[in-house]
Amino acid sequence: MNLSAAYDCVKAFSETDQTEDLKALTVPILIAHGEDDQIVPIDDAARKSIELVADGTLKTYPGAPHGIHGDYRKVLQQDVLAWIKG
């Protein structure tokens, strides 16, 4: 991974206020977040975001890291499909 790109991503995420964008969403939103995310802590992102969207579902994964990968990927895929099917 390019370190400059990683830095730019973190900088943009941490310095951009997305409040009005989240409030403006008019479609159902699924927010999936690992509870052990050390890069974007769940309390600073997902739990704040779900309060701002009009029609949101928050699905969290105990022990899951940033990116919800590895052992959690299969469960995430199942949850996304279940959410789409409603």
C-alpha positions, 0 to 999 in steps of 0.5 A, spaced: 500 500 500 502 506 498 503 510 505 501 517 501 495 514 499 493 511 506 495 518 509 491 522 505 485 517 506 486 518 514 486 525 513 480 526 509 476 521 513 478 525 520 478 532 517 471 532 513 464 533 516 460 528 513 454 530 518 449 534 512 451 528 507 449 523 512 442 527 514 441 528 506 440 520 505 433 518 503 435 511 501 435 505 507 442 504 509 446 498 512 452 500 516 457 494 518 462 495 523 467 491 527 467 492 534 474 492 535 476 497 529 483 500 531 483 505 525 476 508 525 473 506 532 466 504 532 464 510 537 467 515 533 464 513 526 458 508 526 454 509 532 454 517 530 453 515 523 447 511 525 443 517 529 444 521 523 441 517 517 433 517 516 433 509 515 439 506 517 441 499 520 447 498 524 450 491 524 456 490 529 461 485 529 464 483 536 472 482 535 472 484 528 477 489 526 477 494 521 475 492 514 471 486 517 475 481 514 478 474 515 473 470 519 468 475 519 467 476 512 462 470 511 458 472 516 458 479 513 456 477 506 450 473 509 448 479 513 448 484 507 444 479 503 439 478 509 439 486 509 437 486 502 432 481 502 429 485 507 
